């Protein structure tokens, strides 16, 4: 079910936290793909201490970054739960020195900070033998001789064990949705390994809504989710309906000390603005170290993003999808009353900025973070046709914001467009 708070939300923080932060390996996939043995991967449990984990400090940072919701891994494909579950001993309370219910501390802190609580849960559990008891619908056993973490690896199917596994998922989700206050959003992953029928996706969605009728579910539930989640690559055209772009600050979801390929603050802000322009939202990922602290480079990006949002809130929160890139070669949003356009200017203009196809005349243009008024003019106006022409904003001498500059373009009324191919001039009086 789509809730109004999520429809309007612009920024979420994603957290991939788990034992994979111990040994500089990717979360779960490292053993699935043979980069490390399963046994060595699980030895990381011994080094997972969460010794400096402070959920309130996280929540405070995310709130200052401008986030309205947060999503944290409760269990990745490795099956290691970050919460107190009675349905499996494979959890951080029983198998690691941390011995803390990470999910409990996380949910309480995020809720106290006034943000919505999201939980990531992997439908896949490559540590549970019951998960490997059936093949993907319509596929042959001989196609899965090596895929030992996902299938019976050439052996016979055991549908009863698969049903037990589905019940196991149901039980852990009931724990998550009843023991930790209201969970506002569920972020599933791994649905691609089975069909909707095998997951019993329709019944599963109904079960989740029976626990919380207002819970929002992401798209990774074989067609039974509530919104789309494009990953890593920014969409060129925004998906239909409500959508969220999830991405990493460097190249990794979880913490990897060897990954120094960090995006700059300005790149992240540009990506965020692109999402807003296309009518979406961004879910920006951080990967805490095993002790629960965040790399200072990740903190810096969050603080810079928060500074940009704080200085330009009016252009971000209470706005909708912006102009097409055919109209303005940059990002933009539109106020809810459709009387103000906000233009995102990423680099210092050499002269004029150009905006095309806006029929409603402009009343005033200013720099949002300073209030400085800018001059503007039109070319190609056809007054008798009610077409003001192409808008040119003189912007080369304005004071730039250190991260991204936002221009506030106030219109004389609600925005109207002229998006055709131009007019034939038949009256030159």
N, C-alpha and C positions, 0 to 999 in steps of 0.2 A: 504494500500500500504506500502511495506517495504522500508524504507529509509536507505541509507548507514550509516548515523550517528548513527542510532539505532542498526543496525547490529553490528557495532564496539563498541558501548557503553558497559561499564563494570559495572558501579555503578549508581544507581538512589536513590534518597531519597523520601520516601513516607511520607505524612503528613496527619494525621487524626485530624482535628481541628473542634470543634463544641461545641454546648451547653452541650454535654455529659461530658465535662471536668469539669463542675461545681459541680456535685453531686456524683462523684465517682461511676458512673454506666457505663456499656458498651454502646457503640454507638448503638442506635436504638433497638438492640436485647433485651435490658433490659426490655422494655415495651412489645415488641412482645411476649417474653417468660414469662411474668407475674411477673418478679422480682420487678417491680415498675409499678404503674398505668400510663396510658398514660397522665393523667392530671398532676401527679406529675413530670413526665419526662419533660413535656413542661414548667413547672414552672421554670426549669433551665434557660429558656430564660432571666428571671429577673436578673440572676447572671452572665451573659456572658458579660464581659466588654471590653475585648481586650485592656485593659488600658496600657499594656506595650508591645503590639505587634509592632515589628519592623521588617518588611519584609526584609530590607537590611541586618540586623544583621543575620537573618536566612540564607539568600542567601550567605553571606560571610562565615558562618560556613559550609554550604553544599559544597561550592566550595573548602574550605580548606580540607574537608573530602575526596575530590577526585571525587565528583559526576559530571556527565556530563548532567544529567537531573533530574528534580524534578516533583513529582505528588502530588497535594493537593486536598483534598475533597472540591468540590464546593457545594455538597448536598449529604447527606447520606440518608439511608432509612427513616429517620424521616421526610424528606421533608423540613428541615430548610436550606434555601439557604444562602450561605456566599457571595452572590453577589447581585447587584442591579437589581432585576428582576421586570418587570411590569406585570408579569403573575400570581404572587402570593404575598400576603402580608406576607407570612411565610418566612421571611428573617431577617438577623441580623440587617439590617438598620432600619426596622420597628418594630421588636419585641424584641430587646435587647438594653441595654444601650450602647453597642459598637457603633452602628450607623455608621459603617465604611464598605466600600466595600472591604472586606478582599481579594477577588480574584483579584481585580484591583491592590492593593498594592503588592500582591504576584507575579503576572505575570510580573509587571514592574521590580521588584527587581531581580527576577531570570533571566530575559532576560538581564538586565544590567550587571549581573555577568557573562554572557557568557555561561549560561546553557540553555538547551532546556526546554520548558514549557509544562508540562503535567497537565491535569485536570481530577480528578476522578468525575464521575457523576453516581448516583444511578438511574437505570432504574425504580426501585421500589420507590413508594412514599406512605408510609403507613399513611400519614396524609391526603391524597387527596381521598375523597369519590369516585371519578370517577375511581380510581385504583381498587376498590373492586367491580367492576360491571360484571366481567366475571370469570368463573372457568378455571383452567388450562385445556388445550385441552385434551379431552378423559377421564376426571375424573368426578365423580358423585358429585352432590351437597351434598349428605349425608356424603361424606368424608371430608367436609369442614364446618361442623356446628360450630366449635369453632375458626376457623382461621380468626377472624374478621378483621385483618389488611391486609389480602392478597386477600380475596374473599368475595362474597356476604353473606357468613356465612349461607348458606341454603336457601337464598332468590332467587328471579328470576334474570336472567341475563339482562343486559342492554347494548347491543353491541354499541349503539350510544354513550353512555357515555364513553365506552372504547375507541372509536375513538377520542373522545374529549381529553381523557387523553394522547393518543399517540401524538396528535397535541400539547398538553401542553409541553410534553417532547421536541418535535421538536422546539417549540418556545424558550424554555429556552436554548437549545443547540445553537440555532442561536444567542442568546444574548451572550453566552460564546465565540462563535467562531468569532463574528464580533465586539464586544465591547472591547476586551482585547488584541488586536494585534494577531499575529499568534500563534495559539495553535498547538503545534507540535505533541501531543499525547493525545488521549482520553482513559481513563481507566474506563470502565463500570463495573458495579456490579449488581447482582440481576436478571440476565437473566433466572435463573433456575425456576422462578415462572410462566413462560409462555413459549409457544412454539415459534419457529422461525416465524411461520405463524401469531401467535397472535401479536408478536412484529412487524411484517412486517419487519423483520430483513434485508432482501435483499434491500428493498426500502430505509430503514433507513440508511444503509451503503452508498448507492448511494447519499442520501441527504447530509450526512456528507461530502462526497468527493466533492459534488457540492459547499460546503462552503469553503473547503480547499482540493484540489486534493492530497496534500502531507501528509495529516493527517494520523498518525498511530493509529490503534484501537486494543485494547487488545482482548484476546480470548473470553471474556464473552459477546458474542453477538450471541449466539446460532449457532455457526459454521461460522460466518461471520467476525471474528476477524483476525488479522494479525500474532499473535504470542501467545504462550502458557504462562500461569501464574500459575505454581505450587505455593502453599501457605503453609507456616510454616514448612512443612516437606521437607528436602533437598532431591531432587531426587537421587535415587541410580544409575539410568541410565538417562542421559540427554534426554529430549524430542527431537523429530526431529525438524529441522529448528531452527529459532530464538526463544529463550525463556528467561524468567525472573522469578527468584525465589523471592517471596515477603515474608518478615518476620518481626517480631516485636523484639525490643530490650529486652523487658520483656515479659509478657504474653498478653498484651493488645494493641489494635490498638490505641485507644484514651487514654488520660491521666487518670490514676486512682491512687490516692495517696496510696491506700491500696495494690497495686501490687508492691511488692519489689523483685519479682523473676527476677532479671536482669541477662542477659547473660554477661559474661566478655568480655572485648575487644578481648582477644585471641580467644574466642569462635566465636565471630562475624567474625573475620579475617579468621578463619578456614572455616567457612561457605562460606565466600566470595571466598576464594581460591578453595573450592570444586566446586562452580558454574563455575569459570574460567576453572578448570580442565575438567569439563564436557561440556564446550563450551557454557555456559550461562552467565547471568549477574544477579546481585542482586539489588533488590529494598528494601532498608532498611527503616523501618517505625519509625517515631517519633510521639509522641502525646503531643503537647503543652498544658500547663495549660490554664485555661480560660482567664488569663490575657495576654497570648501570649508568655510567657517565657517558656524555656525548662528546665526540670529537669536536674540538674548538672550531674547525672549519664548517661543520654542520651548524653549530650554534651561531656563527657569524652570518651565515645565509639566512637563518630564521630571524635574527635580529634586524638585518637589513630589510628583509621582506616586510617585517612588522613596521619598520620606520616608514617605508614607502606607503604602506596601507594607512598608517596613522595620519600621515601628512595629506592623504588624498581620499579619505573615507567616503566622501560624498560621491566620488566617481566609481566606487566599488560595490558597497553593500546594497544600497537600495536602487539597483540599476538592472537593466536587462541587456540582451544581445545588442551589439553595436552595428555600425555601418559595414557594408561589404568592403573587401579590399579594393574593389573596383572604384569605390567612392573616395576612400582615403587610404593612402599607402602607409598604414600604421594601425595600431589597435584603437578601439573605441568602445564606449558603452553609451546607453541611452537612459535618462532618468525615467522613473516610473510614470510620471505624467507626460512623458514624451515631448517635453518642451526644452530639454537641455541635452546637448551632445557633449561627451567628454572624450577628448582625443589624447591618446598616449603617444608621446614624442620621445623616441628612444635615443636619438642623436641630435646634436646641435644643428639646427637648420642653417643652410647657407644663405637663405633669403626667405621666400614665401612657402607656406604650407598650402596645399591645394585640396579642397573638398568639393566633390561633384554630386550632382543629382538631388540636392536638397531644395525643395520648392519653397518652403516657409522661409521668409526673410530673417536674417540674423539681427539681433538687437544689440548684443554685446559679446566680446571675446576677452577672457582674462586668463592669467596663469593661476591655477587653483591654489598652489601652496603659498603664493605671495600676494595674490589679489591684483597684481599688475595688469592694467588694461592694455590690450593690443589693438592696433589698427587693422582694418580689413577692407577689402574692396571686391568688386565683382567684374568679371568679363563675360561677354556673350549674353547679356541680359536681353530678354524679349518682353518688355513691360506689358504689351498688349495681350500677350499669352499667359501672363501671370508667372513667368519664369525668370527668377532673379539672375540666373546664370551660374558660372563657376565661382566659388568662394576662394579668395586668396587671403591668407592671414600672414601679416608681416611678423616674423618670429625670430629673426637672426640676432636681435639685441636683447631678448628677454633673459631673465635670470633662470638658469636651468636648475632643476632638482638634481642632486648628486646621483640619483639612481634612475629615475624616469620622470619626465616632466609631463604634467597633465594640463591640458587647456580646457577651459569651461566655455562652451559655445551656447549662449542663451538665444533662443528663438522667440519670435513675436507671438507664436502660438504653437499648437501641437504640430509635430513634424509631419510633413507631407513630402512625397518624392516625385521626381521626374526622371525615370530610369530608362527612357527610350533612347533612340539613336540620334536625337537632335531634331531641330525644326527647320523647315524651309522658310527663309526670310522673304516674305511677300509684301512687306510694308516698310519702306525705308524713310518715312516722314521724319 
